[in-house]
Amino acid sequence: MNVTAWKRLFISLLRATLLILLLAPTAIQAANLALDPHLLPGGEDDLPTLQQELERLSAGRPTLTVTRAPSGAGARLPGLNSLETPEFLTTIDPFGLEPLGGVSRVLLIGHSRGVDLAAQALADQARGRGIALIPLAVDVYAEPGNAILQDADAALVLALPELDAAAQRRLFASLTDAGVPSVALTDARQVEHGALFSSPGALDVDAWLRRVALRLDDLAAGRSPEPIDSRPSLSRAWLNLETAARLDWSPSFALLSRSRLVGEAAVPMGSMLSLDRAVAMALVDNLGLAAARQDVHVDAFDRDLAASRYRPNLYLEATGRMIDETRARAALGQEPERLASGGVVLEQLLFSEPALAAIGIADSLDRARRAELEVESLDLALDVSREFLDLLRLDASRAVLEADLELARAQRDQAVQGEAAGAVGRGEVARFEAELAQARERHEQVVADRERLGISVNRRLGRDPATPLAPQAPDLESSEWLGGDARFRAVLDTPASLTAWQERLVATALRDSAELEALGELRRAVQRELISRRRAFWLPEIGLEARYTSELSRGGEGDRAPWESPSPAVQLGVGALERVGVSLPETGGDQWSVGVSARLPLYAGGRRSIERDRAAARLEQVALEDADARLGLESRLRAASVELVAAWRRITLREEAQGHAEEALKLAEVAWREGALPQVALIDARTSARQTGLAAAEARWQALQGLVHLQRALGMTPGPMEASARDRLLTTGATTERRGEGR
């Protein structure tokens, strides 16, 4: 067999293979693979989710079925010898997390196969903080005893694949009952089962299962799976508010604002609801904020879409063509009358300024949306705090009006008795009756306002509108509300100290504002777009294309060249020519090509100039919005600080005025009963006592309203403040506190 015959045989085999792939795919029978469930964070409970991922990957092919394998057996994936590697466990320092502050004895709870190795990985970090780390293996048959729990200060929990959800709930319930806060190191879903907190570097289980499913699919198809060299982690920690309440542990506002909150934050019926708990409930249960968070997650896919332009495109194509038979006959076999071909095309973008700009713009917009989400969270916390304090104000006003109503009723009764004895006339009784009716109206109006506001607060907290609300009044004398802080009293001393304090607050707010951060990211996105629009006039787009095409069938006139005739005489002549070095072209066959192209549009109807000018105008608009936001932020901050100081000073003045008005009322009542004071003077004294009582009741809440507005202007979550937050608010020097840390 000569070279030409070998080449024709190879082309025929290749053609048949390509025809089978394109027109008649081989039915691949679904295989079964066994996997050790201990390699999954949830054990056997994760197998159905893994099966769903495999179904998604099958894309119409028979789906691989994954079954449970005995411990240590089953499919082997490179890099998946154990779920928790030392590198994964030491990504962050778990002993520095807030729930473990000040502990000395920490349990490390996990399954028997990995707890000792995990203890070795964490030993250096524990030793560096002077913490005794005690490994404790648990399984479905062995749970920790009360004695060992009583000696522990906290617990770090690895993944527990041997325990189902019910067993994990029992475990975390026993830890909580013993007063031991638990931190999930690997599986954040343990927080939903009762763990207090999850590590910020906990495993992203959904992404992890997708990686495992992809490699199992490769393994079943006979492909070599890529090694698993990293563990995907969640972007934020999880916090169980119900467990925190049972442990009587109050997380900081910084932790609340950065965590995904789970569990029930509601207080038992009849319990007092504090401001910090109300804010926590709103952050976890408010539907509007949940929708905003989901919007950020949805928009995050824009970054992947922008980056996808730099990934290769690979596709199959098939072509069928028929031409005129005369033309086909004249083509000498190079263009047959009927032709079917198939091919594989690979396209790769090498350089594109718009594609590069789209990636940078998507990153900036994503950061802007996340900053805007923080703004929405702070605004929600402010709204809840403001309405919560209004509830307290209405409760205090109702108490004053109830006392006024009882006094008006007592004065009316005294007048009725005086009329019966002939001491007063009917006119005075009628006047007291009118005062009593007005007092009832004022009281009923306050009650109605309180009910209406309670409905609004319940809506923000994600609760039933009819749920009773019993707000707990903050202690203004507490240092958490600046009452016992000498630095705040120093601010109140002189106008100069107030002005200097405002200047420091403005500098801090302009540096840490989430609103300004969002506008800054938006400005960077528009700047990048403008640069891209300008470069589009002189930068070409460069791409690579590789194409392989094979003929599947040909027929009709001109399907072969005359020298390819099967006639022995013709082939004898062709062979003689080939022996002397003359090569005749073959009909059909495979074709391949590789090309690099550069494209630079010269004119596109003026669209490029319009897009450039629009980007420039948009940049100017964002600059104006930034200037307006800075001015508005400074104005709000100064106004809030002035209101806080003024309201704080009014508290003492209004309390003094209330005392004097109540004393005057008592003297007026005595004088009226003795006939030495007219009725009008008594009514005026009662009116003055009521008004000063309402003013004194409102003064405390006006001061707190000023404080929460000031906290919001500074980017702090409104509410009671720990020492670090008070330092940020009152310290004269620069601060490095992170934005959003209200406690």
Secondary structure in CASP SS format (residue, H / E / C, confidence):
PFRMAT SS
TARGET T0000
AUTHOR 0000-0000-0000
METHOD secondary structure of the structure
MODEL  1
M C 1.00
N C 1.00
V H 1.00
T H 1.00
A H 1.00
W H 1.00
K H 1.00
R H 1.00
L H 1.00
F H 1.00
I H 1.00
S H 1.00
L H 1.00
L H 1.00
R H 1.00
A H 1.00
T H 1.00
L H 1.00
L H 1.00
I H 1.00
L H 1.00
L H 1.00
L H 1.00
A C 1.00
P C 1.00
T C 1.00
A C 1.00
I C 1.00
Q C 1.00
A C 1.00
A C 1.00
N E 1.00
L E 1.00
A E 1.00
L E 1.00
D C 1.00
P H 1.00
H H 1.00
L H 1.00
L C 1.00
P C 1.00
G C 1.00
G H 1.00
E H 1.00
D H 1.00
D H 1.00
L H 1.00
P H 1.00
T H 1.00
L H 1.00
Q H 1.00
Q H 1.00
E H 1.00
L H 1.00
E H 1.00
R H 1.00
L H 1.00
S H 1.00
A C 1.00
G C 1.00
R C 1.00
P C 1.00
T C 1.00
L C 1.00
T E 1.00
V E 1.00
T E 1.00
R E 1.00
A C 1.00
P C 1.00
S C 1.00
G C 1.00
A C 1.00
G C 1.00
A C 1.00
R C 1.00
L C 1.00
P C 1.00
G C 1.00
L C 1.00
N C 1.00
S C 1.00
L C 1.00
E C 1.00
T C 1.00
P H 1.00
E H 1.00
F H 1.00
L H 1.00
T C 1.00
T C 1.00
I C 1.00
D C 1.00
P H 1.00
F H 1.00
G H 1.00
L C 1.00
E H 1.00
P H 1.00
L H 1.00
G C 1.00
G C 1.00
V C 1.00
S C 1.00
R E 1.00
V E 1.00
L E 1.00
L E 1.00
I E 1.00
G E 1.00
H C 1.00
S C 1.00
R C 1.00
G C 1.00
V H 1.00
D H 1.00
L H 1.00
A H 1.00
A H 1.00
Q H 1.00
A H 1.00
L H 1.00
A H 1.00
D H 1.00
Q H 1.00
A H 1.00
R H 1.00
G H 1.00
R C 1.00
G C 1.00
I C 1.00
A E 1.00
L E 1.00
I E 1.00
P E 1.00
L E 1.00
A E 1.00
V C 1.00
D C 1.00
V C 1.00
Y C 1.00
A C 1.00
E C 1.00
P C 1.00
G C 1.00
N H 1.00
A H 1.00
I H 1.00
L H 1.00
Q H 1.00
D C 1.00
A C 1.00
D C 1.00
A E 1.00
A E 1.00
L E 1.00
V E 1.00
L C 1.00
A C 1.00
L C 1.00
P C 1.00
E C 1.00
L C 1.00
D C 1.00
A H 1.00
A H 1.00
A H 1.00
Q H 1.00
R H 1.00
R H 1.00
L H 1.00
F H 1.00
A H 1.00
S H 1.00
L H 1.00
T H 1.00
D H 1.00
A C 1.00
G C 1.00
V C 1.00
P C 1.00
S E 1.00
V E 1.00
A E 1.00
L C 1.00
T C 1.00
D E 1.00
A H 1.00
R H 1.00
Q H 1.00
V H 1.00
E H 1.00
H H 1.00
G C 1.00
A C 1.00
L C 1.00
F E 1.00
S E 1.00
S C 1.00
P C 1.00
G C 1.00
A C 1.00
L E 1.00
D C 1.00
V H 1.00
D H 1.00
A H 1.00
W H 1.00
L H 1.00
R H 1.00
R H 1.00
V H 1.00
A H 1.00
L H 1.00
R H 1.00
L H 1.00
D H 1.00
D H 1.00
L H 1.00
A H 1.00
A C 1.00
G C 1.00
R C 1.00
S C 1.00
P C 1.00
E C 1.00
P C 1.00
I C 1.00
D C 1.00
S C 1.00
R C 1.00
P C 1.00
S E 1.00
L C 1.00
S C 1.00
R C 1.00
A C 1.00
W E 1.00
L E 1.00
N E 1.00
L H 1.00
E H 1.00
T H 1.00
A H 1.00
A H 1.00
R H 1.00
L C 1.00
D C 1.00
W C 1.00
S C 1.00
P C 1.00
S C 1.00
F H 1.00
A H 1.00
L H 1.00
L H 1.00
S H 1.00
R H 1.00
S C 1.00
R E 1.00
L E 1.00
V E 1.00
G C 1.00
E C 1.00
A C 1.00
A C 1.00
V C 1.00
P C 1.00
M C 1.00
G C 1.00
S C 1.00
M C 1.00
L E 1.00
S C 1.00
L H 1.00
D H 1.00
R H 1.00
A H 1.00
V H 1.00
A H 1.00
M H 1.00
A H 1.00
L H 1.00
V H 1.00
D H 1.00
N C 1.00
L H 1.00
G H 1.00
L H 1.00
A H 1.00
A H 1.00
A H 1.00
R H 1.00
Q H 1.00
D H 1.00
V H 1.00
H H 1.00
V H 1.00
D H 1.00
A C 1.00
F H 1.00
D H 1.00
R H 1.00
D H 1.00
L H 1.00
A H 1.00
A H 1.00
S H 1.00
R H 1.00
Y H 1.00
R C 1.00
P C 1.00
N E 1.00
L E 1.00
Y E 1.00
L E 1.00
E E 1.00
A E 1.00
T E 1.00
G E 1.00
R E 1.00
M E 1.00
I C 1.00
D C 1.00
E H 1.00
T H 1.00
R H 1.00
A H 1.00
R H 1.00
A H 1.00
A C 1.00
L C 1.00
G C 1.00
Q C 1.00
E C 1.00
P C 1.00
E C 1.00
R E 1.00
L E 1.00
A E 1.00
S E 1.00
G E 1.00
G E 1.00
V E 1.00
V E 1.00
L E 1.00
E E 1.00
Q E 1.00
L E 1.00
L E 1.00
F E 1.00
S C 1.00
E H 1.00
P H 1.00
A H 1.00
L H 1.00
A H 1.00
A H 1.00
I H 1.00
G H 1.00
I H 1.00
A H 1.00
D H 1.00
S H 1.00
L H 1.00
D H 1.00
R H 1.00
A H 1.00
R H 1.00
R H 1.00
A H 1.00
E H 1.00
L H 1.00
E H 1.00
V H 1.00
E H 1.00
S H 1.00
L H 1.00
D H 1.00
L H 1.00
A H 1.00
L H 1.00
D H 1.00
V H 1.00
S H 1.00
R H 1.00
E H 1.00
F H 1.00
L H 1.00
D H 1.00
L H 1.00
L H 1.00
R H 1.00
L H 1.00
D H 1.00
A H 1.00
S H 1.00
R H 1.00
A H 1.00
V H 1.00
L H 1.00
E H 1.00
A H 1.00
D H 1.00
L H 1.00
E H 1.00
L H 1.00
A H 1.00
R H 1.00
A H 1.00
Q H 1.00
R H 1.00
D H 1.00
Q H 1.00
A H 1.00
V H 1.00
Q H 1.00
G H 1.00
E H 1.00
A H 1.00
A H 1.00
G C 1.00
A C 1.00
V C 1.00
G C 1.00
R H 1.00
G H 1.00
E H 1.00
V H 1.00
A H 1.00
R H 1.00
F H 1.00
E H 1.00
A H 1.00
E H 1.00
L H 1.00
A H 1.00
Q H 1.00
A H 1.00
R H 1.00
E H 1.00
R H 1.00
H H 1.00
E H 1.00
Q H 1.00
V H 1.00
V H 1.00
A H 1.00
D H 1.00
R H 1.00
E H 1.00
R H 1.00
L H 1.00
G H 1.00
I H 1.00
S H 1.00
V H 1.00
N H 1.00
R H 1.00
R H 1.00
L C 1.00
G C 1.00
R C 1.00
D C 1.00
P C 1.00
A C 1.00
T C 1.00
P C 1.00
L C 1.00
A C 1.00
P E 1.00
Q C 1.00
A C 1.00
P C 1.00
D C 1.00
L C 1.00
E C 1.00
S C 1.00
S H 1.00
E H 1.00
W H 1.00
L C 1.00
G C 1.00
G C 1.00
D C 1.00
A H 1.00
R H 1.00
F H 1.00
R H 1.00
A H 1.00
V H 1.00
L C 1.00
D C 1.00
T C 1.00
P H 1.00
A H 1.00
S H 1.00
L H 1.00
T H 1.00
A H 1.00
W H 1.00
Q H 1.00
E H 1.00
R H 1.00
L H 1.00
V H 1.00
A H 1.00
T H 1.00
A H 1.00
L H 1.00
R H 1.00
D H 1.00
S C 1.00
A H 1.00
E H 1.00
L H 1.00
E H 1.00
A H 1.00
L H 1.00
G H 1.00
E H 1.00
L H 1.00
R H 1.00
R H 1.00
A H 1.00
V H 1.00
Q H 1.00
R H 1.00
E H 1.00
L H 1.00
I H 1.00
S H 1.00
R H 1.00
R H 1.00
R H 1.00
A C 1.00
F C 1.00
W C 1.00
L C 1.00
P C 1.00
E E 1.00
I E 1.00
G E 1.00
L E 1.00
E E 1.00
A E 1.00
R E 1.00
Y E 1.00
T E 1.00
S E 1.00
E E 1.00
L E 1.00
S E 1.00
R E 1.00
G E 1.00
G C 1.00
E C 1.00
G C 1.00
D C 1.00
R C 1.00
A C 1.00
P H 1.00
W H 1.00
E H 1.00
S C 1.00
P C 1.00
S C 1.00
P H 1.00
A H 1.00
V H 1.00
Q H 1.00
L H 1.00
G H 1.00
V H 1.00
G H 1.00
A H 1.00
L H 1.00
E H 1.00
R H 1.00
V C 1.00
G C 1.00
V C 1.00
S C 1.00
L C 1.00
P C 1.00
E C 1.00
T C 1.00
G C 1.00
G C 1.00
D E 1.00
Q E 1.00
W E 1.00
S E 1.00
V E 1.00
G E 1.00
V E 1.00
S E 1.00
A E 1.00
R E 1.00
L C 1.00
P C 1.00
L C 1.00
Y C 1.00
A C 1.00
G C 1.00
G C 1.00
R H 1.00
R H 1.00
S H 1.00
I H 1.00
E H 1.00
R H 1.00
D H 1.00
R H 1.00
A H 1.00
A H 1.00
A H 1.00
R H 1.00
L H 1.00
E H 1.00
Q H 1.00
V H 1.00
A H 1.00
L H 1.00
E H 1.00
D H 1.00
A H 1.00
D H 1.00
A H 1.00
R H 1.00
L H 1.00
G H 1.00
L H 1.00
E H 1.00
S H 1.00
R H 1.00
L H 1.00
R H 1.00
A H 1.00
A H 1.00
S H 1.00
V H 1.00
E H 1.00
L H 1.00
V H 1.00
A H 1.00
A H 1.00
W H 1.00
R H 1.00
R H 1.00
I H 1.00
T H 1.00
L H 1.00
R H 1.00
E H 1.00
E H 1.00
A H 1.00
Q H 1.00
G H 1.00
H H 1.00
A H 1.00
E H 1.00
E H 1.00
A H 1.00
L H 1.00
K H 1.00
L H 1.00
A H 1.00
E H 1.00
V H 1.00
A H 1.00
W H 1.00
R H 1.00
E C 1.00
G C 1.00
A C 1.00
L C 1.00
P C 1.00
Q H 1.00
V H 1.00
A H 1.00
L H 1.00
I H 1.00
D H 1.00
A H 1.00
R H 1.00
T H 1.00
S H 1.00
A H 1.00
R H 1.00
Q H 1.00
T H 1.00
G H 1.00
L H 1.00
A H 1.00
A H 1.00
A H 1.00
E H 1.00
A H 1.00
R H 1.00
W H 1.00
Q H 1.00
A H 1.00
L H 1.00
Q H 1.00
G H 1.00
L H 1.00
V H 1.00
H H 1.00
L H 1.00
Q H 1.00
R H 1.00
A H 1.00
L C 1.00
G C 1.00
M C 1.00
T C 1.00
P C 1.00
G C 1.00
P C 1.00
M C 1.00
E C 1.00
A H 1.00
S H 1.00
A H 1.00
R H 1.00
D H 1.00
R H 1.00
L H 1.00
L H 1.00
T C 1.00
T C 1.00
G C 1.00
A C 1.00
T C 1.00
T C 1.00
E C 1.00
R C 1.00
R C 1.00
G C 1.00
E C 1.00
G C 1.00
R C 1.00
END
